[in-house]
Amino acid sequence: MHNFTPEDLLLYLYNETSPARSAEIKAALETDWSLREKFETMSAAQQKLEKVKMSPSQQTIDSILNYAEKAVGELSTPV
């Protein structure tokens, strides 16, 4: 039995695991049908998300820029 978390599988899916960890997960996916099923569900979700075209609204962009500007101003102001 392997104790890989959903986070481990997600990191593996996005190729963000070390080579050793990737080898462990790959081996587990070949033998553990339950783990493989979870991974395949994540992989299918990833493929669907990649097809979705999303972009933030101008209001969202403005809010982020205003927040960043305020944060930089606070860091620049001497105490």
N, CA, C and O atoms as a Tinker XYZ file with bonds, in Angstrom:
   316  protein
     1  N      0.851000   -1.188000    0.000000    73     2
     2  CA     0.000000    0.000000    0.000000    64     1     3
     3  C      0.894000    1.249000    0.000000    63     2     4     5
     4  O      1.858000    1.343000    0.760000    81     3
     5  N      0.553000    2.185000   -0.858000    73     3     6
     6  CA     1.319000    3.418000   -0.977000    64     5     7
     7  C      0.555000    4.553000   -0.304000    63     6     8     9
     8  O     -0.675000    4.574000   -0.315000    81     7
     9  N      1.274000    5.473000    0.265000    73     7    10
    10  CA     0.654000    6.600000    0.950000    64     9    11
    11  C      0.924000    7.895000    0.214000    63    10    12    13
    12  O      1.491000    8.830000    0.780000    81    11
    13  N      0.520000    7.956000   -1.041000    73    11    14
    14  CA     0.679000    9.180000   -1.808000    64    13    15
    15  C     -0.570000   10.024000   -1.631000    63    14    16    17
    16  O     -1.693000    9.529000   -1.734000    81    15
    17  N     -0.360000   11.302000   -1.363000    73    15    18
    18  CA    -1.474000   12.220000   -1.173000    64    17    19
    19  C     -1.932000   12.757000   -2.526000    63    18    20    21
    20  O     -1.214000   12.623000   -3.517000    81    19
    21  N     -3.116000   13.361000   -2.581000    73    19    22
    22  CA    -3.533000   14.014000   -3.820000    64    21    23
    23  C     -2.522000   15.075000   -4.264000    63    22    24    25
    24  O     -2.326000   15.290000   -5.460000    81    23
    25  N     -1.887000   15.729000   -3.304000    73    23    26
    26  CA    -0.880000   16.737000   -3.629000    64    25    27
    27  C      0.318000   16.101000   -4.323000    63    26    28    29
    28  O      0.876000   16.678000   -5.256000    81    27
    29  N      0.719000   14.899000   -3.864000    73    27    30
    30  CA     1.816000   14.168000   -4.515000    64    29    31
    31  C      1.458000   13.872000   -5.973000    63    30    32    33
    32  O      2.273000   14.059000   -6.876000    81    31
    33  N      0.236000   13.409000   -6.181000    73    31    34
    34  CA    -0.198000   13.088000   -7.539000    64    33    35
    35  C     -0.260000   14.330000   -8.414000    63    34    36    37
    36  O      0.084000   14.282000   -9.595000    81    35
    37  N     -0.694000   15.426000   -7.844000    73    35    38
    38  CA    -0.773000   16.675000   -8.600000    64    37    39
    39  C      0.617000   17.164000   -8.992000    63    38    40    41
    40  O      0.826000   17.600000  -10.124000    81    39
    41  N      1.553000   17.094000   -8.076000    73    39    42
    42  CA     2.930000   17.475000   -8.392000    64    41    43
    43  C      3.490000   16.577000   -9.488000    63    42    44    45
    44  O      4.178000   17.052000  -10.392000    81    43
    45  N      3.199000   15.288000   -9.410000    73    43    46
    46  CA     3.654000   14.348000  -10.435000    64    45    47
    47  C      3.014000   14.677000  -11.780000    63    46    48    49
    48  O      3.684000   14.651000  -12.812000    81    47
    49  N      1.739000   14.981000  -11.767000    73    47    50
    50  CA     1.018000   15.310000  -12.993000    64    49    51
    51  C      1.642000   16.505000  -13.704000    63    50    52    53
    52  O      1.707000   16.535000  -14.933000    81    51
    53  N      2.094000   17.476000  -12.944000    73    51    54
    54  CA     2.696000   18.688000  -13.521000    64    53    55
    55  C      4.231000   18.611000  -13.574000    63    54    56    57
    56  O      4.906000   19.627000  -13.738000    81    55
    57  N      4.766000   17.395000  -13.435000    73    55    58
    58  CA     6.218000   17.169000  -13.526000    64    57    59
    59  C      7.013000   18.032000  -12.546000    63    58    60    61
    60  O      8.047000   18.598000  -12.899000    81    59
    61  N      6.521000   18.123000  -11.324000    73    59    62
    62  CA     7.184000   18.931000  -10.307000    64    61    63
    63  C      7.714000   18.082000   -9.153000    63    62    64    65
    64  O      7.958000   18.593000   -8.060000    81    63
    65  N      7.888000   16.797000   -9.401000    73    63    66
    66  CA     8.464000   15.918000   -8.384000    64    65    67
    67  C      9.906000   15.609000   -8.754000    63    66    68    69
    68  O     10.302000   15.717000   -9.914000    81    67
    69  N     10.671000   15.230000   -7.765000    73    67    70
    70  CA    12.058000   14.845000   -8.021000    64    69    71
    71  C     12.064000   13.562000   -8.851000    63    70    72    73
    72  O     11.070000   12.836000   -8.872000    81    71
    73  N     13.171000   13.278000   -9.533000    73    71    74
    74  CA    13.236000   12.036000  -10.305000    64    73    75
    75  C     12.969000   10.789000   -9.452000    63    74    76    77
    76  O     12.303000    9.857000   -9.903000    81    75
    77  N     13.481000   10.778000   -8.240000    73    75    78
    78  CA    13.271000    9.618000   -7.363000    64    77    79
    79  C     11.798000    9.479000   -6.987000    63    78    80    81
    80  O     11.235000    8.385000   -7.017000    81    79
    81  N     11.184000   10.611000   -6.632000    73    79    82
    82  CA     9.759000   10.580000   -6.253000    64    81    83
    83  C      8.896000   10.212000   -7.455000    63    82    84    85
    84  O      7.915000    9.482000   -7.317000    81    83
    85  N      9.258000   10.715000   -8.633000    73    83    86
    86  CA     8.523000   10.380000   -9.854000    64    85    87
    87  C      8.578000    8.874000  -10.113000    63    86    88    89
    88  O      7.574000    8.270000  -10.491000    81    87
    89  N      9.737000    8.277000   -9.912000    73    87    90
    90  CA     9.889000    6.835000  -10.119000    64    89    91
    91  C      9.021000    6.053000   -9.131000    63    90    92    93
    92  O      8.413000    5.047000   -9.497000    81    91
    93  N      8.965000    6.514000   -7.881000    73    91    94
    94  CA     8.132000    5.853000   -6.874000    64    93    95
    95  C      6.656000    5.917000   -7.261000    63    94    96    97
    96  O      5.938000    4.920000   -7.191000    81    95
    97  N      6.222000    7.096000   -7.666000    73    95    98
    98  CA     4.813000    7.265000   -8.023000    64    97    99
    99  C      4.484000    6.461000   -9.277000    63    98   100   101
   100  O      3.436000    5.819000   -9.343000    81    99
   101  N      5.364000    6.492000  -10.263000    73    99   102
   102  CA     5.139000    5.739000  -11.494000    64   101   103
   103  C      5.001000    4.245000  -11.197000    63   102   104   105
   104  O      4.107000    3.585000  -11.726000    81   103
   105  N      5.872000    3.724000  -10.364000    73   103   106
   106  CA     5.802000    2.307000   -9.997000    64   105   107
   107  C      4.500000    1.996000   -9.271000    63   106   108   109
   108  O      3.880000    0.959000   -9.507000    81   107
   109  N      4.092000    2.899000   -8.390000    73   107   110
   110  CA     2.849000    2.687000   -7.646000    64   109   111
   111  C      1.640000    2.730000   -8.577000    63   110   112   113
   112  O      0.699000    1.954000   -8.413000    81   111
   113  N      1.666000    3.631000   -9.549000    73   111   114
   114  CA     0.549000    3.727000  -10.497000    64   113   115
   115  C      0.405000    2.459000  -11.334000    63   114   116   117
   116  O     -0.697000    2.116000  -11.760000    81   115
   117  N      1.504000    1.773000  -11.566000    73   115   118
   118  CA     1.470000    0.542000  -12.354000    64   117   119
   119  C      0.876000   -0.635000  -11.588000    63   118   120   121
   120  O      0.400000   -1.592000  -12.198000    81   119
   121  N      0.899000   -0.576000  -10.260000    73   119   122
   122  CA     0.436000   -1.715000   -9.465000    64   121   123
   123  C     -0.806000   -1.435000   -8.626000    63   122   124   125
   124  O     -1.498000   -2.373000   -8.229000    81   123
   125  N     -1.100000   -0.184000   -8.350000    73   123   126
   126  CA    -2.215000    0.170000   -7.460000    64   125   127
   127  C     -3.357000    0.765000   -8.285000    63   126   128   129
   128  O     -3.294000    1.927000   -8.687000    81   127
   129  N     -4.395000   -0.026000   -8.536000    73   127   130
   130  CA    -5.483000    0.434000   -9.409000    64   129   131
   131  C     -6.237000    1.606000   -8.800000    63   130   132   133
   132  O     -6.708000    2.478000   -9.530000    81   131
   133  N     -6.360000    1.643000   -7.487000    73   131   134
   134  CA    -7.077000    2.740000   -6.831000    64   133   135
   135  C     -6.318000    4.060000   -7.015000    63   134   136   137
   136  O     -6.914000    5.096000   -7.311000    81   135
   137  N     -5.012000    4.003000   -6.836000    73   135   138
   138  CA    -4.184000    5.189000   -7.025000    64   137   139
   139  C     -4.220000    5.629000   -8.487000    63   138   140   141
   140  O     -4.303000    6.820000   -8.787000    81   139
   141  N     -4.155000    4.647000   -9.396000    73   139   142
   142  CA    -4.191000    4.959000  -10.824000    64   141   143
   143  C     -5.517000    5.615000  -11.202000    63   142   144   145
   144  O     -5.545000    6.532000  -12.022000    81   143
   145  N     -6.610000    5.151000  -10.611000    73   143   146
   146  CA    -7.923000    5.732000  -10.881000    64   145   147
   147  C     -7.973000    7.195000  -10.424000    63   146   148   149
   148  O     -8.508000    8.050000  -11.130000    81   147
   149  N     -7.421000    7.476000   -9.257000    73   147   150
   150  CA    -7.372000    8.854000   -8.756000    64   149   151
   151  C     -6.529000    9.730000   -9.680000    63   150   152   153
   152  O     -6.898000   10.861000   -9.998000    81   151
   153  N     -5.384000    9.180000  -10.104000    73   151   154
   154  CA    -4.503000    9.931000  -10.992000    64   153   155
   155  C     -5.178000   10.198000  -12.334000    63   154   156   157
   156  O     -5.065000   11.302000  -12.868000    81   155
   157  N     -5.864000    9.224000  -12.880000    73   155   158
   158  CA    -6.542000    9.397000  -14.164000    64   157   159
   159  C     -7.655000   10.434000  -14.073000    63   158   160   161
   160  O     -7.899000   11.172000  -15.027000    81   159
   161  N     -8.326000   10.491000  -12.932000    73   159   162
   162  CA    -9.350000   11.516000  -12.720000    64   161   163
   163  C     -8.713000   12.902000  -12.720000    63   162   164   165
   164  O     -9.239000   13.832000  -13.330000    81   163
   165  N     -7.580000   13.035000  -12.035000    73   163   166
   166  CA    -6.863000   14.315000  -12.018000    64   165   167
   167  C     -6.374000   14.689000  -13.412000    63   166   168   169
   168  O     -6.460000   15.847000  -13.822000    81   167
   169  N     -5.869000   13.719000  -14.122000    73   167   170
   170  CA    -5.348000   13.967000  -15.462000    64   169   171
   171  C     -6.464000   14.425000  -16.405000    63   170   172   173
   172  O     -6.266000   15.333000  -17.212000    81   171
   173  N     -7.628000   13.799000  -16.300000    73   171   174
   174  CA    -8.765000   14.199000  -17.133000    64   173   175
   175  C     -9.211000   15.618000  -16.793000    63   174   176   177
   176  O     -9.552000   16.395000  -17.685000    81   175
   177  N     -9.210000   15.952000  -15.511000    73   175   178
   178  CA    -9.578000   17.307000  -15.089000    64   177   179
   179  C     -8.580000   18.320000  -15.617000    63   178   180   181
   180  O     -8.965000   19.407000  -16.049000    81   179
   181  N     -7.297000   17.972000  -15.586000    73   179   182
   182  CA    -6.266000   18.869000  -16.102000    64   181   183
   183  C     -6.496000   19.148000  -17.584000    63   182   184   185
   184  O     -6.395000   20.293000  -18.024000    81   183
   185  N     -6.802000   18.117000  -18.344000    73   183   186
   186  CA    -7.029000   18.282000  -19.779000    64   185   187
   187  C     -8.235000   19.179000  -20.053000    63   186   188   189
   188  O     -8.208000   19.994000  -20.975000    81   187
   189  N     -9.288000   19.029000  -19.256000    73   187   190
   190  CA   -10.463000   19.884000  -19.425000    64   189   191
   191  C    -10.145000   21.331000  -19.078000    63   190   192   193
   192  O    -10.591000   22.252000  -19.763000    81   191
   193  N     -9.371000   21.529000  -18.009000    73   191   194
   194  CA    -9.013000   22.892000  -17.602000    64   193   195
   195  C     -8.156000   23.591000  -18.646000    63   194   196   197
   196  O     -8.272000   24.801000  -18.842000    81   195
   197  N     -7.298000   22.833000  -19.313000    73   195   198
   198  CA    -6.447000   23.429000  -20.333000    64   197   199
   199  C     -7.252000   23.935000  -21.524000    63   198   200   201
   200  O     -6.805000   24.832000  -22.239000    81   199
   201  N     -8.423000   23.372000  -21.741000    73   199   202
   202  CA    -9.272000   23.779000  -22.867000    64   201   203
   203  C    -10.088000   25.036000  -22.552000    63   202   204   205
   204  O    -10.546000   25.727000  -23.462000    81   203
   205  N    -10.264000   25.325000  -21.277000    73   203   206
   206  CA   -11.065000   26.477000  -20.862000    64   205   207
   207  C    -10.262000   27.748000  -21.085000    63   206   208   209
   208  O     -9.135000   27.881000  -20.609000    81   207
   209  N    -10.854000   28.667000  -21.805000    73   207   210
   210  CA   -10.205000   29.961000  -22.038000    64   209   211
   211  C    -10.730000   30.926000  -20.977000    63   210   212   213
   212  O    -11.913000   31.265000  -20.957000    81   211
   213  N     -9.842000   31.354000  -20.110000    73   211   214
   214  CA   -10.247000   32.260000  -19.041000    64   213   215
   215  C     -9.306000   33.445000  -19.001000    63   214   216   217
   216  O     -8.105000   33.317000  -19.242000    81   215
   217  N     -9.863000   34.585000  -18.696000    73   215   218
   218  CA    -9.041000   35.764000  -18.466000    64   217   219
   219  C     -9.754000   36.620000  -17.424000    63   218   220   221
   220  O    -10.983000   36.694000  -17.407000    81   219
   221  N     -8.987000   37.260000  -16.566000    73   219   222
   222  CA    -9.601000   38.070000  -15.518000    64   221   223
   223  C    -10.250000   39.322000  -16.099000    63   222   224   225
   224  O     -9.860000   39.811000  -17.160000    81   223
   225  N    -11.234000   39.819000  -15.391000    73   223   226
   226  CA   -11.880000   41.065000  -15.815000    64   225   227
   227  C    -10.925000   42.229000  -15.569000    63   226   228   229
   228  O     -9.972000   42.111000  -14.799000    81   227
   229  N    -11.190000   43.339000  -16.225000    73   227   230
   230  CA   -10.349000   44.518000  -16.027000    64   229   231
   231  C    -10.427000   44.992000  -14.580000    63   230   232   233
   232  O     -9.441000   45.488000  -14.036000    81   231
   233  N    -11.591000   44.843000  -13.955000    73   231   234
   234  CA   -11.741000   45.237000  -12.554000    64   233   235
   235  C    -10.819000   44.413000  -11.657000    63   234   236   237
   236  O    -10.218000   44.949000  -10.726000    81   235
   237  N    -10.707000   43.135000  -11.927000    73   235   238
   238  CA    -9.829000   42.271000  -11.150000    64   237   239
   239  C     -8.371000   42.682000  -11.323000    63   238   240   241
   240  O     -7.620000   42.763000  -10.350000    81   239
   241  N     -7.981000   42.937000  -12.549000    73   239   242
   242  CA    -6.611000   43.375000  -12.827000    64   241   243
   243  C     -6.316000   44.681000  -12.105000    63   242   244   245
   244  O     -5.261000   44.823000  -11.487000    81   243
   245  N     -7.241000   45.640000  -12.178000    73   243   246
   246  CA    -7.062000   46.929000  -11.510000    64   245   247
   247  C     -6.941000   46.756000   -9.999000    63   246   248   249
   248  O     -6.118000   47.413000   -9.361000    81   247
   249  N     -7.753000   45.881000   -9.431000    73   247   250
   250  CA    -7.695000   45.642000   -7.984000    64   249   251
   251  C     -6.342000   45.081000   -7.572000    63   250   252   253
   252  O     -5.777000   45.495000   -6.560000    81   251
   253  N     -5.826000   44.148000   -8.346000    73   251   254
   254  CA    -4.524000   43.559000   -8.037000    64   253   255
   255  C     -3.429000   44.604000   -8.147000    63   254   256   257
   256  O     -2.557000   44.684000   -7.282000    81   255
   257  N     -3.465000   45.406000   -9.203000    73   255   258
   258  CA    -2.456000   46.444000   -9.373000    64   257   259
   259  C     -2.523000   47.483000   -8.266000    63   258   260   261
   260  O     -1.487000   47.926000   -7.772000    81   259
   261  N     -3.733000   47.878000   -7.868000    73   259   262
   262  CA    -3.889000   48.840000   -6.778000    64   261   263
   263  C     -3.359000   48.280000   -5.463000    63   262   264   265
   264  O     -2.697000   48.980000   -4.697000    81   263
   265  N     -3.659000   47.012000   -5.217000    73   263   266
   266  CA    -3.169000   46.365000   -3.998000    64   265   267
   267  C     -1.642000   46.325000   -3.997000    63   266   268   269
   268  O     -1.010000   46.642000   -2.989000    81   267
   269  N     -1.051000   45.934000   -5.129000    73   267   270
   270  CA     0.406000   45.862000   -5.225000    64   269   271
   271  C      1.032000   47.243000   -5.049000    63   270   272   273
   272  O      2.060000   47.383000   -4.387000    81   271
   273  N      0.418000   48.249000   -5.636000    73   271   274
   274  CA     0.937000   49.612000   -5.513000    64   273   275
   275  C      0.900000   50.071000   -4.062000    63   274   276   277
   276  O      1.843000   50.698000   -3.580000    81   275
   277  N     -0.179000   49.763000   -3.374000    73   275   278
   278  CA    -0.311000   50.139000   -1.969000    64   277   279
   279  C      0.724000   49.401000   -1.125000    63   278   280   281
   280  O      1.330000   49.998000   -0.235000    81   279
   281  N      0.932000   48.124000   -1.388000    73   279   282
   282  CA     1.898000   47.332000   -0.623000    64   281   283
   283  C      3.314000   47.852000   -0.828000    63   282   284   285
   284  O      4.090000   47.933000    0.125000    81   283
   285  N      3.656000   48.204000   -2.058000    73   283   286
   286  CA     4.982000   48.742000   -2.338000    64   285   287
   287  C      5.146000   50.086000   -1.637000    63   286   288   289
   288  O      6.212000   50.380000   -1.096000    81   287
   289  N      4.101000   50.897000   -1.645000    73   287   290
   290  CA     4.153000   52.195000   -0.971000    64   289   291
   291  C      4.372000   52.046000    0.522000    63   290   292   293
   292  O      5.110000   52.828000    1.121000    81   291
   293  N      3.731000   51.038000    1.139000    73   291   294
   294  CA     3.905000   50.800000    2.560000    64   293   295
   295  C      5.314000   50.328000    2.870000    63   294   296   297
   296  O      5.871000   50.675000    3.911000    81   295
   297  N      5.892000   49.543000    1.981000    73   295   298
   298  CA     7.261000   49.068000    2.201000    64   297   299
   299  C      8.283000   50.186000    2.001000    63   298   300   301
   300  O      9.351000   50.175000    2.613000    81   299
   301  N      7.951000   51.148000    1.143000    73   299   302
   302  CA     8.864000   52.224000    0.840000    64   301   303
   303  C      8.826000   53.347000    1.873000    63   302   304   305
   304  O      9.779000   54.119000    1.983000    81   303
   305  N      7.753000   53.442000    2.616000    73   303   306
   306  CA     7.581000   54.504000    3.598000    64   305   307
   307  C      8.414000   54.204000    4.845000    63   306   308   309
   308  O      8.266000   53.139000    5.444000    81   307
   309  N      9.294000   55.141000    5.242000    73   307   310
   310  CA    10.099000   54.910000    6.440000    64   309   311
   311  C      9.209000   54.906000    7.685000    63   310   312   313
   312  O      8.209000   55.620000    7.762000    81   311
   313  N      9.598000   54.093000    8.637000    73   311   314
   314  CA     8.802000   53.953000    9.868000    64   313   315
   315  C      9.223000   54.944000   10.894000    63   314   316
   316  O      8.664000   54.973000   11.991000    81   315
